[in-house]
Amino acid sequence: MKPEYAGREQTLAKHFILEKYLQSLTFKLLLGGYSTLTYVDGFSGPWESRTDDYSDTSFMIAIRVLKDAQAQLRAQGKNKTIRCFFVEEKAKAYAQLHAAVMQHHDPARGFYVYTFHGKFEDAVDEIVKVVGTSFALTFIDPTGWTGYEFDKIARIMQHQPGEVLLNYMFDFINRFTAWDDVKITASFDGILGKDWRSRLDSTLARHEAVQALFAEELRKAGKFGHVLSTPIAKLSDRQHFSIVYGTRNAEGLATYREVEFSAMKAHGMHRHEAKQAMREAATGQADIFAMAGLQPPPPIETQVKGYRREARVWLLDQLRTQGRAFPFSAVWQAMIETFMLRRTDARQVCAELAKEGLIANTWRVNGSRKSTPGDDDIIGLTPPSITPGSDTATVAG
């Protein structure tokens, strides 16, 4: 792990997701026909940077990824335009931001950098002008829960084509939504809606209900087809924040889940290494298992096994409740939005259920040798069978 992230393992995970998703998105979009990509950072900072070149900040990570992608595409004879829009309210931070990012403003090469000194909510008109008709990825990374009221930034979130990555300050929000202070309660209206307490799901724990309501309000405000949430924990194993992702594109959904898996795998190992270092510093003794090269399995892989078991039950319940079959394209999208799984996991869930005779193996008909379903294959329960000597239909398997 990079030394500048020591004690900030959760920030490293956040930056990993931003970097890898932005990297994947940029190449897919610009190789797929888009001529321009705009990146918007609503709360740029810098905050807690430990490097002279700000390489451990979201804005510099974005510039590095975007400039590298543009250069690679130019080497292939593809000239693409990149625009970056950075917003910062605090004067000192803005001065540092402006000096750092404007060095990369290079209109001659189609790389444009814009900055705004003020509140994110007040920058909407300028952002909309810069974005124009391009694809926009908006990164919202606040220090609290204010400054991005959904009705005030709706035009940015609803921009099509576009997606949003947002840092939901879980720990902070969880503490303050428990207060009964009228002013504090009202301060959440911008992201949870009016009378939000009366609209919480009573079947969930309060912190889960608040985050679920936030996700639903984000979905409605941005008119997103899919909203996902990635929990990021501190060394104490207590959830610190969540990266919430909003998209209208199925391939974006699949790509994000792939990036998320890699990020959580790396985050698990970084947290393990940090905890191990803390134990060694406290006891003066090295971990003999680590010295032997024996590492525990990354937590995300253990979690995925559990999610796949839950997804099996969920899928069978959906098929029985709906009383109909669905194309796999609809199944995997719903499944990986509901569970922290990838498209490949959804394929394996269906393959296992088919092997057990619980759903029909439609992808192996007519001599096909496919081992897992494709988007157009139909996922449905196996037809009921008739027990010999009886006219009563029963579900096979």
C-alpha positions as CSV (number, residue, x, y, z in Angstrom):
1,M,0.0,0.0,0.0
2,K,1.2,3.5,-0.8
3,P,2.6,5.3,2.3
4,E,0.4,8.3,1.7
5,Y,-2.7,6.2,2.4
6,A,-1.5,4.8,5.7
7,G,-4.4,5.2,8.1
8,R,-6.6,6.2,5.2
9,E,-7.4,2.8,3.8
10,Q,-11.0,3.7,3.2
11,T,-9.9,6.7,1.1
12,L,-7.6,4.4,-0.9
13,A,-10.7,2.2,-1.7
14,K,-12.7,5.2,-2.8
15,H,-9.9,6.4,-5.0
16,F,-9.4,2.9,-6.4
17,I,-13.1,2.7,-7.5
18,L,-12.9,6.2,-9.0
19,E,-9.7,5.5,-10.9
20,K,-10.6,2.1,-12.3
21,Y,-14.2,2.9,-13.2
22,L,-13.2,6.2,-14.9
23,Q,-10.5,4.3,-16.8
24,S,-12.9,1.6,-18.0
25,L,-15.6,4.2,-18.8
26,T,-13.3,6.4,-20.7
27,F,-12.1,3.7,-23.1
28,K,-15.5,2.2,-23.6
29,L,-17.1,5.5,-24.4
30,L,-14.5,7.0,-26.6
31,L,-13.8,3.8,-28.5
32,G,-17.6,3.2,-28.7
33,G,-18.4,6.3,-30.7
34,Y,-18.4,9.3,-28.3
35,S,-16.2,12.1,-29.3
36,T,-16.2,14.0,-25.9
37,L,-16.2,13.0,-22.2
38,T,-16.8,15.5,-19.4
39,Y,-15.7,14.8,-15.8
40,V,-17.3,16.9,-13.1
41,D,-16.0,16.9,-9.5
42,G,-18.4,18.8,-7.2
43,F,-16.3,18.9,-4.0
44,S,-12.7,18.9,-5.3
45,G,-10.6,19.9,-2.3
46,P,-7.8,19.1,-1.8
47,W,-8.4,17.5,1.5
48,E,-5.8,15.6,3.6
49,S,-3.4,15.3,0.7
50,R,0.0,14.0,1.8
51,T,1.8,14.5,-1.5
52,D,3.4,17.5,-3.1
53,D,1.8,16.8,-6.5
54,Y,-1.7,16.0,-5.1
55,S,-1.5,12.5,-6.6
56,D,-3.6,11.2,-3.7
57,T,-6.5,13.5,-4.5
58,S,-9.6,12.7,-6.6
59,F,-9.0,15.6,-9.0
60,M,-5.4,14.6,-9.8
61,I,-6.3,10.9,-10.1
62,A,-9.0,11.9,-12.6
63,I,-6.6,14.1,-14.6
64,R,-4.0,11.4,-14.8
65,V,-6.4,8.8,-15.9
66,L,-8.1,11.0,-18.5
67,K,-4.8,12.4,-20.0
68,D,-3.4,8.9,-20.2
69,A,-6.5,7.5,-22.0
70,Q,-6.6,10.5,-24.4
71,A,-2.9,10.0,-25.2
72,Q,-3.4,6.2,-25.9
73,L,-6.3,7.0,-28.2
74,R,-4.4,9.7,-30.0
75,A,-1.6,7.2,-30.6
76,Q,-4.2,5.1,-32.4
77,G,-5.2,8.0,-34.6
78,K,-8.4,8.8,-32.6
79,N,-8.6,12.4,-31.5
80,K,-11.0,12.7,-28.6
81,T,-12.0,15.7,-26.4
82,I,-11.8,15.6,-22.6
83,R,-13.3,18.3,-20.3
84,C,-12.8,18.5,-16.6
85,F,-14.8,20.8,-14.3
86,F,-13.7,21.2,-10.7
87,V,-15.7,22.9,-8.0
88,E,-14.4,24.1,-4.6
89,E,-16.0,26.5,-2.1
90,K,-13.2,27.1,0.5
91,A,-10.8,29.9,-0.7
92,K,-7.5,28.2,0.4
93,A,-8.4,24.9,-1.0
94,Y,-9.6,26.5,-4.2
95,A,-6.3,28.4,-4.7
96,Q,-4.4,25.1,-4.4
97,L,-6.8,23.3,-6.7
98,H,-6.7,26.0,-9.4
99,A,-2.9,26.2,-9.4
100,A,-2.6,22.4,-9.6
101,V,-5.1,21.6,-12.3
102,M,-4.7,24.6,-14.7
103,Q,-1.3,23.3,-15.5
104,H,-3.0,20.6,-17.5
105,H,-5.4,22.8,-19.4
106,D,-4.3,22.1,-23.0
107,P,-6.9,23.2,-25.6
108,A,-4.5,22.5,-28.5
109,R,-4.7,18.8,-27.6
110,G,-8.4,18.8,-26.8
111,F,-7.9,18.7,-23.0
112,Y,-9.9,21.4,-21.2
113,V,-9.9,22.3,-17.5
114,Y,-12.5,24.5,-15.8
115,T,-12.7,25.6,-12.2
116,F,-15.4,27.2,-10.1
117,H,-14.9,28.9,-6.8
118,G,-18.1,28.6,-4.8
119,K,-20.8,26.1,-3.9
120,F,-21.5,23.0,-6.1
121,E,-25.1,23.9,-6.1
122,D,-24.3,27.4,-7.5
123,A,-22.1,26.0,-10.3
124,V,-24.9,24.1,-12.0
125,D,-25.5,26.6,-14.8
126,E,-21.8,26.7,-15.7
127,I,-21.4,22.9,-15.5
128,V,-24.4,22.4,-17.8
129,K,-22.8,24.8,-20.4
130,V,-19.5,23.0,-20.3
131,V,-21.0,19.5,-20.4
132,G,-23.2,20.4,-23.4
133,T,-24.2,17.2,-25.2
134,S,-21.2,15.1,-24.1
135,F,-21.2,12.1,-21.8
136,A,-20.8,13.3,-18.2
137,L,-19.5,11.4,-15.2
138,T,-20.2,13.4,-12.0
139,F,-18.3,12.7,-8.8
140,I,-19.8,14.1,-5.6
141,D,-17.6,13.7,-2.6
142,P,-18.9,16.0,0.2
143,T,-17.6,16.2,3.8
144,G,-21.2,16.0,5.1
145,W,-24.7,15.8,3.8
146,T,-25.3,19.3,2.6
147,G,-24.3,21.3,-0.5
148,Y,-25.8,18.9,-3.0
149,E,-29.6,19.1,-2.5
150,F,-31.1,16.9,-5.2
151,D,-33.6,19.4,-6.5
152,K,-30.8,22.0,-6.9
153,I,-28.4,19.7,-8.9
154,A,-31.1,17.7,-10.7
155,R,-30.1,19.1,-14.1
156,I,-26.6,17.6,-13.7
157,M,-27.8,14.2,-12.4
158,Q,-30.5,14.0,-15.1
159,H,-28.1,14.8,-17.9
160,Q,-28.1,12.1,-20.6
161,P,-25.8,10.5,-21.4
162,G,-24.3,10.6,-17.9
163,E,-23.7,8.8,-14.6
164,V,-23.0,9.7,-11.0
165,L,-20.6,8.5,-8.3
166,L,-21.4,9.8,-4.9
167,N,-19.8,9.4,-1.5
168,Y,-22.6,8.8,1.0
169,M,-21.1,9.7,4.4
170,F,-22.7,6.7,6.2
171,D,-21.1,7.1,9.7
172,F,-21.7,10.8,9.8
173,I,-25.2,10.7,8.5
174,N,-26.1,7.7,10.7
175,R,-25.1,9.7,13.9
176,F,-27.0,12.9,13.1
177,T,-30.2,11.4,11.7
178,A,-30.7,9.8,15.1
179,W,-31.0,13.3,16.7
180,D,-34.4,14.8,17.4
181,D,-33.3,18.4,16.8
182,V,-35.7,20.0,14.4
183,K,-33.1,22.0,12.5
184,I,-30.8,19.0,12.1
185,T,-33.8,16.9,10.9
186,A,-34.7,19.6,8.3
187,S,-31.1,19.8,7.1
188,F,-31.6,16.3,5.6
189,D,-34.6,17.3,3.5
190,G,-32.4,18.1,0.5
191,I,-31.2,14.5,0.1
192,L,-34.0,12.5,1.9
193,G,-37.0,14.6,0.9
194,K,-39.7,16.3,3.1
195,D,-41.0,14.4,6.1
196,W,-38.3,11.8,5.5
197,R,-38.6,10.3,9.0
198,S,-42.2,9.2,8.3
199,R,-41.2,7.6,5.1
200,L,-38.5,5.3,6.5
201,D,-39.0,1.6,6.0
202,S,-40.0,0.3,9.5
203,T,-38.9,-3.2,8.6
204,L,-35.2,-2.1,8.4
205,A,-32.8,-1.0,11.1
206,R,-32.8,2.8,11.1
207,H,-29.4,3.3,9.5
208,E,-30.4,0.9,6.7
209,A,-33.7,2.6,6.2
210,V,-32.1,6.0,5.9
211,Q,-29.6,4.8,3.3
212,A,-32.3,2.9,1.4
213,L,-34.4,6.1,1.3
214,F,-31.4,8.1,0.2
215,A,-30.8,5.6,-2.7
216,E,-34.4,5.9,-3.7
217,E,-34.4,9.7,-3.7
218,L,-31.2,9.7,-5.7
219,R,-32.8,7.3,-8.2
220,K,-35.8,9.5,-8.6
221,A,-33.8,12.8,-8.8
222,G,-31.5,11.5,-11.4
223,K,-34.0,9.3,-13.2
224,F,-31.6,6.4,-13.0
225,G,-32.4,2.9,-14.0
226,H,-30.0,1.4,-11.5
227,V,-28.6,2.6,-8.2
228,L,-25.9,0.6,-6.3
229,S,-24.1,1.1,-3.0
230,T,-20.7,-0.1,-2.0
231,P,-20.0,0.0,1.8
232,I,-16.4,1.0,2.8
233,A,-15.2,0.1,6.3
234,K,-12.5,1.5,8.6
235,L,-9.9,-0.7,10.3
236,S,-12.4,-0.9,13.2
237,D,-14.7,-2.9,10.8
238,R,-17.2,-0.1,11.2
239,Q,-18.7,1.2,8.0
240,H,-17.4,4.7,7.3
241,F,-19.0,5.6,4.0
242,S,-20.6,4.2,0.9
243,I,-19.9,4.8,-2.7
244,V,-23.3,5.2,-4.4
245,Y,-23.5,4.8,-8.2
246,G,-26.3,5.8,-10.4
247,T,-26.6,4.8,-14.1
248,R,-29.2,4.2,-16.8
249,N,-26.9,1.8,-18.7
250,A,-26.7,-2.0,-18.2
251,E,-23.1,-2.2,-19.3
252,G,-22.2,0.5,-16.9
253,L,-23.9,-1.5,-14.2
254,A,-21.8,-4.6,-15.1
255,T,-18.6,-2.6,-15.3
256,Y,-19.1,-1.0,-12.0
257,R,-19.6,-4.3,-10.2
258,E,-16.4,-5.6,-11.7
259,V,-14.5,-2.6,-10.5
260,E,-16.2,-2.8,-7.1
261,F,-15.1,-6.5,-6.7
262,S,-11.4,-5.6,-7.4
263,A,-11.6,-2.6,-5.1
264,M,-13.1,-4.6,-2.2
265,K,-10.6,-7.4,-2.7
266,A,-7.7,-4.9,-2.5
267,H,-9.3,-3.0,0.4
268,G,-9.6,-6.2,2.4
269,M,-6.0,-7.0,2.0
270,H,-4.9,-3.4,2.8
271,R,-7.0,-3.5,6.0
272,H,-5.5,-6.9,6.9
273,E,-2.0,-5.6,6.4
274,A,-2.7,-2.4,8.4
275,K,-4.2,-4.4,11.3
276,Q,-1.3,-6.8,11.2
277,A,1.2,-3.9,11.4
278,M,-0.7,-2.4,14.3
279,R,-0.6,-5.7,16.2
280,E,3.1,-6.1,15.6
281,A,3.7,-2.5,16.8
282,A,1.7,-3.2,19.9
283,T,3.2,-6.6,20.8
284,G,6.6,-6.5,19.2
285,Q,5.9,-9.9,17.6
286,A,5.6,-10.7,13.9
287,D,2.7,-12.6,12.5
288,I,4.2,-16.1,11.8
289,F,1.4,-16.9,9.3
290,A,2.1,-13.7,7.3
291,M,5.9,-14.5,7.4
292,A,5.1,-17.9,5.9
293,G,3.1,-16.2,3.2
294,L,-0.2,-17.5,4.4
295,Q,-2.9,-14.8,4.1
296,P,-6.5,-15.2,5.0
297,P,-9.0,-15.3,2.1
298,P,-10.1,-11.7,1.1
299,P,-13.4,-10.9,2.8
300,I,-15.1,-10.0,-0.4
301,E,-14.8,-13.5,-1.7
302,T,-16.4,-14.9,1.4
303,Q,-19.1,-12.3,1.1
304,V,-19.8,-13.2,-2.6
305,K,-20.4,-16.8,-1.6
306,G,-23.1,-15.6,0.8
307,Y,-24.6,-13.3,-1.7
308,R,-24.8,-16.0,-4.3
309,R,-26.7,-18.2,-1.9
310,E,-29.1,-15.4,-1.2
311,A,-29.4,-14.7,-4.9
312,R,-30.5,-18.3,-5.5
313,V,-33.3,-18.0,-3.1
314,W,-34.2,-14.6,-4.5
315,L,-34.3,-15.7,-8.1
316,L,-36.5,-18.8,-7.4
317,D,-38.9,-16.6,-5.3
318,Q,-39.1,-14.0,-8.1
319,L,-39.9,-16.7,-10.7
320,R,-42.5,-18.3,-8.5
321,T,-44.1,-15.0,-7.5
322,Q,-44.1,-13.5,-11.0
323,G,-45.3,-16.8,-12.5
324,R,-43.3,-16.3,-15.7
325,A,-39.9,-16.6,-17.2
326,F,-37.5,-13.8,-18.1
327,P,-34.6,-13.2,-20.5
328,F,-31.2,-13.6,-18.7
329,S,-30.5,-9.9,-19.5
330,A,-33.3,-8.9,-17.2
331,V,-32.3,-11.4,-14.6
332,W,-28.7,-10.4,-14.2
333,Q,-29.4,-6.7,-14.1
334,A,-31.9,-7.1,-11.3
335,M,-29.7,-9.6,-9.5
336,I,-26.5,-7.6,-9.4
337,E,-28.4,-4.5,-8.5
338,T,-29.9,-6.3,-5.5
339,F,-26.8,-8.1,-4.5
340,M,-23.1,-7.2,-4.6
341,L,-22.4,-9.6,-7.4
342,R,-21.0,-9.5,-10.9
343,R,-22.6,-10.6,-14.1
344,T,-20.4,-13.7,-14.1
345,D,-21.9,-14.6,-10.6
346,A,-25.4,-14.3,-12.0
347,R,-24.5,-16.7,-14.8
348,Q,-23.1,-19.2,-12.3
349,V,-26.2,-18.9,-10.1
350,C,-28.4,-19.8,-13.0
351,A,-26.1,-22.6,-14.1
352,E,-26.2,-24.2,-10.6
353,L,-29.9,-24.0,-10.4
354,A,-30.3,-25.6,-13.8
355,K,-27.9,-28.4,-12.8
356,E,-30.1,-29.1,-9.8
357,G,-33.1,-29.1,-12.1
358,L,-34.8,-26.1,-10.5
359,I,-34.8,-23.9,-13.6
360,A,-34.9,-24.9,-17.2
361,N,-31.5,-25.2,-19.0
362,T,-32.6,-23.3,-22.1
363,W,-29.0,-22.4,-23.1
364,R,-28.1,-26.0,-23.9
365,V,-30.9,-26.7,-26.4
366,N,-30.4,-27.5,-30.1
367,G,-26.9,-28.8,-29.6
368,S,-25.6,-25.7,-27.9
369,R,-22.5,-26.4,-25.7
370,K,-22.8,-23.2,-23.6
371,S,-22.2,-23.8,-19.9
372,T,-23.9,-20.6,-18.8
373,P,-26.8,-18.5,-20.2
374,G,-26.4,-15.5,-22.6
375,D,-28.5,-12.4,-22.5
376,D,-31.3,-13.8,-24.8
377,D,-31.7,-17.1,-23.0
378,I,-34.9,-17.5,-21.1
379,I,-34.7,-18.1,-17.3
380,G,-37.7,-19.9,-15.9
381,L,-38.7,-22.7,-13.6
382,T,-38.6,-26.2,-14.8
383,P,-42.0,-27.4,-16.2
384,P,-44.1,-29.3,-13.7
385,S,-43.9,-33.1,-14.1
386,I,-46.7,-35.7,-13.7
387,T,-46.1,-38.4,-11.1
388,P,-47.0,-41.8,-12.7
389,G,-50.5,-43.0,-11.5
390,S,-51.5,-39.5,-10.5
391,D,-52.9,-36.4,-12.3
392,T,-51.4,-34.0,-9.7
393,A,-48.6,-31.8,-11.2
394,T,-45.5,-31.2,-9.0
395,V,-42.4,-29.1,-9.6
396,A,-39.5,-31.3,-10.7
397,G,-36.4,-31.3,-8.6
